[in-house]
Amino acid sequence: MISTARHAKRTATAFALVSVLALAACQTAPETMSTVSPMDAAQTSTENIASLTAVIERSPQDPEAYNVRGSAYGRGGRNSEALADFDRAIQLNPGFFQAYNNRALIHRNMGNQQAALADYNQALQLNPNYDAAYIGRGNLYRLAGNANNAFQDFERAIQLDTTDPRAYYNRGLLYQTRNQHDFAISDFAQSISLAPSAAEPYTARGLSYLAINNEDNALADFNTALNLDKSNAEAWAYQAVILERRGENQRASRSYAEAVRLDPNLSVAAEGLRRTRAS
């Protein structure tokens, strides 16, 4: 016969796991999705910036040259320099909708949300079929809690046959918050097909699988996410959730511990680590 204390402990663990699954059902997953390729990253090098500057020196009235260098500055986190280049590109060509879109992202990175919104709006006024601006503005809306406008923007980008995986990923996050997990899973799958080396859509899809109690597919997705990105705290945490549910507490504890190391504020991991260490 199980002792009263042991029975109470198992009941508490079961209740905690149910709470975790409820959280997974409304989990919004990582807020951003990296789509920077090694070639993109190389464009932030000092040598490449120097070569772009040389192009500008030869053609100081070329707005595209400023736009390209501004993009390189932005990828390297040099926001002020990027902003100056996009300002100059727009000054030289007020109809340069791509530069407005790029400047919007810099404004967003600098915390200037209203300026970012104004630039996305201007880009779309100049080109109503510019999918990148719908995706950027949609993510701005989503992170501000304006889910309806965000959904409409991602939907519009997808209607334009975008090949940008972020449109499907972000729309999937919104479906996820609505507990429409079948739609979310479909969107994450499309995002994965467009960017198979990005870890975030696997983590997000895993959460939707977990929310509908499809543990095998959820675990496969979390494992794939970790193969792609060992620094993915959520994938470690929710991999551990499944291992804990299956009674593999030692393995679960190690995964929870890694999640806590990567993100000490991830409550799912911290609570799971306390449970599995005490078992």
N, C-alpha and C positions, 0 to 999 in steps of 0.2 A: 504494500500500500504506500502511496506517495504521502510524505509528511505534509502537514498543513503549510509549513513555511515554504517547502519546495513547490507545492501546488500554487501558492500565492505568487511565487517568483515566476513560474511558467505563465500564469495568467497575466501578470504584469508585462512580461515580454511579448506575449501575443497581442496585448492591447497596444503596446508601443509600435509593433510592426504594422498593425492596422492603421495607426495614425500616420506612419511613414507612407503607406500606400495612398492614404487620403491626400497627403501632401504631394505625392507624385502625380496624382490626378490633376492637380492645378499648377504643377511646376512649370515655370516659364523657361527653364533651361538656360544655357549661356546667352548673354545678351548680344554678343557679337559673334560673327563668324569670320574667321580669317580666310582670305582668298589670295593672300600675297604669295606669289611664286618665288623661287630662288632668283629668277631673272629680275622680278620686281625689287627684291631685297638688294640685289647688286646695284640697282639704280641709285641707292642712297649713299654709295661709296664716295669718298672724297675725290677720287680720280674722275668719277663720272660727273659729279657736280662741277668739277673744274672744266670738263669738256663741254658741258651744257652752257657754262658761263662764257666759254670761248665762242660758242655759236651765237649767243646774245650779243657779244661784243662785235661780231661780224655783221649781225643783222638786228640792230637795236630796235627796229620798228616792227619786228615779227612777233605778233601776239602768241603764236603757237610755241615759239621758243620759250617764252616766259611760262606758259602753261605747263610745258614738259618739265622745266626746272622746278616750278612750284610743286608739281606732283612728286618729284624726287625729294624735295625738302620735306614735304608732308609725310612721306613714307619713313623718313629718318627722324620724325618728331620735331623738326625745326619749324614750328608753326608760324612764328613771326615772319620768317623769311619766305615761307610758302605764301602767306597772306599777301605780302608785298608783291610777289610775282603775279599772283592771280589778279590783284588790283590793277597792275600794269597791263596785263593781258586784256582785261575788260575795258580799260581806258583806251587801248589801241583798237579794240573791236567790241563795241557795246552789244553786238549780237552773238557773242561767243558763249553759247549756252553751256558748253562743257566746262568752261572756266567758272561760270556761276555755280555749277554743280560741285566742282572741286573746291571752290572757296567755301561753299556751305559746309562741307565736311570739316574743313579747318576751323570754321566758326564753332561748329559743334564740339570739336576736340578742345577748344579754348573755353567752352562753357557759354558761348554766346548763342543761345538757342533761338532767340527771335531773329537775329541776323542770319542764322542758318536757314530758318524757315523762309525768310524773305528771298534768299538766294535760290532756294529750291523752287519757290513760286515763280521767280523770274526765269529760271531755266526752262520751266514748263510752259510759261507764257511764250517764250521764244520758240520752243519745240514741244508741242503737246504730246508727241510720240516718243519722248526720250525716257526709256525705261529706267535708266540709272537714277534719274531724279525722283521718279516715283518710289523707287526702293529706298533711297536716302531719306526722302521726306516721310515715307511710311515708317521707317525705323525711328525717326525723330518723334513722330506721333506716338508710336508704340511705347517708347521709353517714357513719354510724358503722361501715359495713361489714357490716351485718346485712341482707344482700340478700334472704334468704328471707322474713323478716318484712316487709320493705319491699314486696316483690312482692305478698304477701298483702293488705297494706293498699291498695295501688293497685288491685289486682284487685277488692277489696270496693267501693271507691268507684265503679269502673266498672260493677260489677253493680248498683249503686244508681242507674244512669243519670245519673251526674254530668255536668254541662255544663262542669266546670272543666277547662280544657286541660292543667293540670299533672298530672292523673292519668295521661293518656295519654303525655305527655312523659316523665314519670319512669319509667313502666313501660317505655317505649321504651328509655330509657337502660339499664335492667336487661337487656332482651332483647339490647341491643347488647353488653354485657359478656359475654353468653353466646354471642356470635357467631351469634345468631338474627336475622339482619339483615332477613329478609323480614317477620318479626313487628314488628321495630323500625320499619321503614319504614312499615308500616301504622299503628302507633301515632302516629308523628310526623305522618303525613298527617291523622289525626283531630285531633291537637292543633292543626295548622295551620288546619283547617276551623273550629275553635272560636275561634282567636286568630290571624287571618291577618296581623296587623301585628307579631307577635312574631318576632324574628330567630332565637332559639335553636333552635326546632324545625327550621328550615331548615338550620342548621349541622349539627345532629345527624343529620338525614336524609341530608345530603350525605356525612357520614362513613360512614354505612352503605352508601350507593351506591358510595362510593369503595372500601370494603372488598370489595365484590363486583364491582369493576372496571366499574361502570357510570359511566364518566367523564362522559358528556354530562349525565346527570341530576344527578350530583354537582356539576358546574361550575355548572349552572343554579341549584341550591340555594344554593351559596356566593355566587353573584352576587346572588341575591334577598336573602340575609341581609345583604349589604353595602349593598344599596339601602335596607334598613330600618334598619341600624345600622352606620355607618362605623367605630365603635370596636370591632368584633368581631374580635379578634386571630386567633382560630382560623379564621374564614372567610377572612381574608387569607392565612393560612399554607397552608390546604389548597387554596385557589384557586391559589396559587403552585405547589403540588405538581403539580397537573394541567398547568399551563402549562409547568413544567419537563419533565414527561414528554413533552410535545408539542414540545419543543425550543425553546420561546419563552423563552429564558433571561433576556433583558432585562426582559420584562414580569414574569417570575417573580421576578426579583431585586427589582423595585420592590415587589411584593406582600409578599415575605418581609421587606423592610426596614420596611414599614409595620407588619407583625405584630410585629417586634422592637421597634419604637418603642412600640407599645401594650403589649406584654408581653415585657420582656427575658428572662424566664425560660422562654419557650416554646421548648423545645429544637428542635422540628421546624422552626421559623422560623429560628433561629440557625444550625442546621446547613445548611439550604437556602440561606441568604444566603451562607455561606462557599463553598458549591459553585458557585452561579451567578455570584458575583463573580469566582471564579477561572477561569471558563470563557471 
